[in-house]
Amino acid sequence: MLTLLIILVALTLILVAIIKFDIHPFLALFVGAIIYGLMMGMEPELIIKSISEGFGGVLGSVGLLILLGVILGTFLEKTGGAMVIAEKVLRWVGEKSVNLSLMLSSWILSIPVFGDSTIIMMNPIAKSLSAKSTLSYAATIVAVSLGAMASHSLVPPTPGPIATAGILGADLGQVIFYGGLVSLITLIPLLFFVQKWVSKIPLRPVIAANEKTIAKSDRPSFFSSLLPVLIPLTLIILASIANYPSKPLGEGTLIKAILFLGTPVIALLIGAILSFTLPKKFDRKLLSASGWVGEAILLSAPVILITGAGAVFGKMLQNSGVGDLVTSTMSDANWGIFLPFLIAFGLKTAQGSTTVAMITTASIIAPILGPLGLDSEIMKVFTCVAIGAGALGISHANDSGFWVVTQLSGMTTKQGNLSHSLGTLIAGSTAITIVYILTLFIK
């Protein structure tokens, strides 16, 4: 009971520091981990060891993935390639299915691009389609936000899922596959929710005369825009299949090449390099410290540091013997896949950041995968997806995404809660239900 109390105190201190005092999550997690170690009576040498092993171990495997993913997304966003993909999907699905088109487009874009950025990029399309029709602007913008949230929480190379997979040691290719599958199925009830509920919110867009968009003549082609996203995902999935014990793709030089190129860091490096071809007129300054690469490094740095601090907390938990505690206290409890979901759900709802919720939950769960029966390769994958499901909801006033949606559209806070926030609750609940069903059939 004392150990559980200390864990709760440490978590409370971290959350209060982030929420009430607006302390950066990195500092809150890092100091919280040290305080936890001291309260547990850990030896100073073991605390220092936990810091170095936790921070260094995870950043060595995850830090580069996050950085490369952000570089890729930055080039897609800045060149207008992301908008090209969105407009193509819109034409494929048809303007008669506007909300479905917007949801699918934002789902695709939010795989390489941050969720908030996706909403901002897609907003001009959502606004114009509402203005040209009788559709509620609330419906079109929420279709965008929910589509973005679904892949942002569940499908790498978005930073949260990448970090979670790295912390838990889950196969990234399988996380991409099952995360993509779960998030796509989750879009079904979300579309119904938007069509039947959000569309009733009476909101019309106000079009400003000075809104700027990237000229179509300056944008890359659809094929060029898709390559930096599609090739890394394909390589990672192929390598995951080739790495199965049954060797379904055989063996030989070609398979060795696939395994090398499909290593996440190499695959994302290829994607990032391909994204350098997107600008109409390439300028070497784009790769400089003051260019787009420099901007991407600045954007990714907080996420990388938070990931490292979360790993320190997880290593501190592990070295304090919390796994033995869970074994003794939860041996008769059937928490299973729902525990990581509930922790992520609570953290997301309490402090707002999807990435922080996922990283913190993964750090807490990693040392106790065995006692929870989640330590097989496939269950690690499902645990990642369950954490992403929990981090989907609830997005409300403490989440930047909530304010992006409401401020861009002009919705009131109440309208935002009844549309975007309620939608994220439906998304998280649907996703964990699908994950649980999958665990019944796939062991």
N, C-alpha and C positions, 0 to 999 in steps of 0.2 A: 504493500500500500504506500509506503514511504517513497519508493522508486517512482511509482505512478504519479504521486503528488508532485515530485520534483520535475518530472517530465511535463506535467500540466503547468507548473509554475514557469518553467523555461519557455514553453510555447506561448503562454499568456504574456510574458514579458516581451517576446518577439512581436506578437500581434499588437500589443499596446504601443510599443515603440514605433511600429510602422503606421498604424491607423491614427492614434491620438497625437503623437508627437512628430509625425511626418519624417521619421528617421529613415534613411535609405535602407532598403531591405538587406543589402549586403552587410552593412554595419550591424543591423539588428540581428541577423542570422549568425554572423561571426562572433559577436560578443555574447549572444545568447548561448551559443554552443560552449564557449569557455565557462560561462556562469554555470551551465548545466554540469560540466565536468568538475568544477570546484564544489558544487553542492553535493555531487555524488561521492566526493572524497577521493577522486582519482589522483594518482601521483602526478606531479608536475611534468615528469618525463613522458608519461603516457598522454597527457593533454597535448604537449608539443608534438608528439608522434602522430596523434590523431589529426592535428592541424595540417601537418606536412603531407601525410598520406591521403587525407581526404581531399584537400585542395589540389595537390599535384596530380593525384591519381585520376580524378575525374576530368580536370582540364586537359590532361594529356590525350584523353580519348574524345572529349566532347567540345572543348573550346574551339578548335579549328573548324569543326562542323558548323557550329553556330555562326562563326565569323564568315565562312564561305557562303552559307545560306543567306545571310544578310546582304553580302556583296551582290549575289545573284539577284535578290529581290530589289535592291536599290537600282541596279541597271535596268531591270524590267520596268520599274516605276518611272524613272527619270526619262527614259527614251520614248515612253508611250506604248511599249510592247505589251504591258499588262492590259491597257485599254484596247489594243488590237484583239487580244484573246477574248476579252469580254464582249466586244461588238460582234465577233465571229460567232460565238456561242448564241448570242441574241438572235442572229440571223438564222442559225440552224434550228433553234427551237421555235422561233416565230414570235412576232409581236403580239399575237393573240394570247400567248402564254407568257406575258411579260414578267409576272412574279417568278415563275419557274425559270425563265431565262436569267433573270437577275440573280436568283439564288444559286444556280449552277455556275454562273460566271464568277461570282464572289467566292464560291467554294473552291474553284480552280485557282483563282488568284491568291487566295489566302494560304495556299500550300507553300509558295516561296516567299510571300510578302507578309509583313505583320498585319494582323487583323484590322487594327485602326487605320492603317494606310490603305488597305483594300476598301474599306468603307468610304474613305475620303476620295479615292480614285473613282469609285463606282457611283458616287453621289451625283455627278453631273448627268449620267445616263438615267439614273433613277428619277431625278428631278424632271428631266426633259420628257421622259416617257409618261410621267404623271401629267405634265402640263399639256401634252398632246392628246390626252385621253380623259376619261372620267374617273380613272383610278385614283384612289386616295394616295397622297404622297407618303403617308404613314406606312401603307402596305408595301410600296416599292422600296423605301429605305430600310424597313425592317426585314424584307426579303433578302436584301443585301447583307445586313448585319448578321442575320442568323446563318446564312450560307457561309459567311466569312468565319464566324465563331466555330462552326462545326469542323472545318478542316484545320483552323488555327489550333484547336485543342487536341486534335486526334491524328493529324497526318504530318509526319516529317517531310521536308526539312525545316518546318517551323521550329523555332528554338525550344519551346516547351517540350514537345514530344521527343525531339532529339536528345535533350538533356535527360529526360526521364528514362529513355531507352539506355543511354549510357550509364546512368547511375545503377539501374537494375540489371545491366548486362544482357538486355534483350536483343534478339536479332532484329536489326533495323529494317531489313527487307520485309520480314513478316509483320513488323509494326506498321510499315507503310501499307501493306496489303490489307490487314485486318482493320487498321484505323480508317483506311479509305472505304472499306466495305461498310463498317458500322456507321461512319459519318454520312455516307450516301443514303443508307436506309433511314437514318435519322431525319433526312430532309423531307421524307414523305409526310409525317405528321406535322412538321413545321410548315410545309406548303399549305396543308389543310387549315392550319391555325391562321396563317396570313390571309388566306382567301375568305375564310368564314368569320374571323374575329377582327383582325387588324384593319381589314378593308372598310370596316364600319366606322373607323375613326375619321371624322370629317376634317381633312387637312389638305390644303392646296399649296403648291409651291409658289414662291416668289422668285422670279428670274431676274437676276441683276444684269445690267447691260455690260458690265466690265468683267464678267467671269471669263477667265482665260483657259484654253485647252491647247494641247500640243497639236499643231497642224498635222493633218493626215499625211501630207507630203513628206513630213519629217519623221514619221513613225516607221519602224521596221515592218517587214511583212509578217503575216500570221505564222508562216512556217519558221522563220527566223526567231520569232518571239517564243514559239513553243519549244524549240530545241533545247535551250538551257534548262528547262524544267523537265522535259520528257526524257532526255538521254540519261541524266543522273538517276532518276527513278527507275528506269528500265535496267540500267547496269546493276543497281543495288538489288533489285528483285531477282535478276538473272543469277547473280552471285549467290543469293540466298538459296535459290533452287539448286544450283550446282553444288552447294555445300551440304545438302542433305546427306545423311549417312548412306542412303541407298544409291547415291550418285546417279540421279536420273538423266543427267546430261553427259554421262561418261567421264572419261579422264583423258589427259593429254595436254599438249602445249596450249591449245585453244582454251581449254577449261581453266588452265592456270592463268591465262591472260584475262579471262572473264572474272576470275576470283580477285585478281589484282585491281582491275579497272572498277570492279563492283565494290571494292572496299569503300565505305562511305566517304572518307576524307578525299580519296582519289576521284570518286564519282562527282562529288560536289565541287572539287577543284576544276574538273572538266566543265561542269555547268557554269561555274563562275567565268572561266576563260571564254566559253561560248557567248556569255552575256556581253563580253567586251566588243563583240562584233555588231551589237545592236545599234549603237549611235550612227546616224547617217554620215556624219563626218567625225571620224575618230581623232581624238586629241590625246596625246600622251599624258597631258595634265590631269585627265580623268583618273589615272592610276596613281596620282601623287597624293601626298598627305593632305593637300587642300582640295583634292578632287573628290569624285564620287566614292572611290575606294577609301579615302580618308574619312569621308562622312559615314560610310558603312562601319568602319572600325569604331568610330565614336558611338554609333547606334548599338553595336553589338557588345561593347565593353561592359555596360551595366549588367546585361544578361549573363555574360560569361562570369563576371565576378559574383553575381547572385548564385549561379550554379556552383561555383567553387565553395562559397560560404555554406550553401545547403549541404554539400558533400562533407564539409567539416562537421556539421551538426550530425549527419548520419554516421560518420566514422566515430564520433564521440559516443553516440548511442550504442554503436556496435561494441566499442572497446570497454564500455561500462557494464557490459553483460546483460543488456536489455533483452537479448534473444532468449536467455535462460528464463527471464521473468515471463515472457510471453508464452514460452513452452509450458510453464507451470500453471499460469492463470487462464490460458485460452485453450488448453488441451481438450476441454469438453465443449467449447463454444464453436459453433459453426459459422464464423465470420466470413471465411473464404474471400471471394473476390469483392465483397461489399465493403470491407474495412478500408481498403485504399480509396474506394469511391467516396465513402462518407467523410474521410479525413480531407480529401481534396475539395469536396463540396463545401465543407465547413470553412476551410481556409479561403477558398475563392469568395464565398459569400461575406466573410468577415473582413478581408483586406483588399479585395478587388482585382488583384493581378492574377491572371491565368498562369503566367509563367512561374511566378513565385509560388503559387499554390501547388503546381505540378512538381517543381523542384523540391520543395519542402516535404511534400508527401512522399515522393520517391526516396528521399533521404531517410525518412522515418521508417518506411516499409522495407527498404533494402536489407537491413540486418535481421529482419524477422520473416523473410520469405519462406524459409524452411518450416518454422512452427505453424505458419498459416497454410501450409500445403501449396504454396505458389512458386516453388523453386524449380519446377521442370521448365524446359525451354519454352514450350508453348504457353504455360501459365505466366511466365515472365512477360510474354507478349501481351496476353490478355490483361495482366495487371497494369501495364503501360496504358492500354486503351481504357481500362476502368478509371485510372487516375485522370486521363483526359476527359472522360465523361463527367467526373465529379467537378473538374475545373471549368466545365461549360456553364454551370449555374451556381449562384444566381448573379447575373451582371446587373448591378443597380448603381446607386449614387456614388459608391466608392470606386467605381471602375471607369477608367478613361473612355472605354468603348461606349459606355452608356451616354456620356456627355457628348461624344462625337456624333452619335445618332441624334440625340435631342437638339443639340445646338445647330447642327447642319440643317435639320428639317424644320426647326421651329416648334417642335412638340413641347408640351408642358411636361414637368416631372411625372405627373400622374399618368399622362398618356404614354410616356416612356416606360413606366412600370407595368402598365397594362398591355404593352406590346412587346418591346424588346426584352424586358426583364422576365415576363411570364414565358416568352418564347424560349429563353435560355433554360428555364426550369424544365420545360417540356423536352428540350433537346437533351439535357443531362439525364433525365429519367428514362427517356427512350433509349439512349445509348447504353446505359448500364443494363437495361433489360435485354437488349440484343446481345451484349457481351455475356451475360449470364446464360442465355439460351445457347450460345456458341460453346460455352464451357461444358454443357451437358452432352454435347455430341463430339467435341474435339478434345482429346486428352493428350 
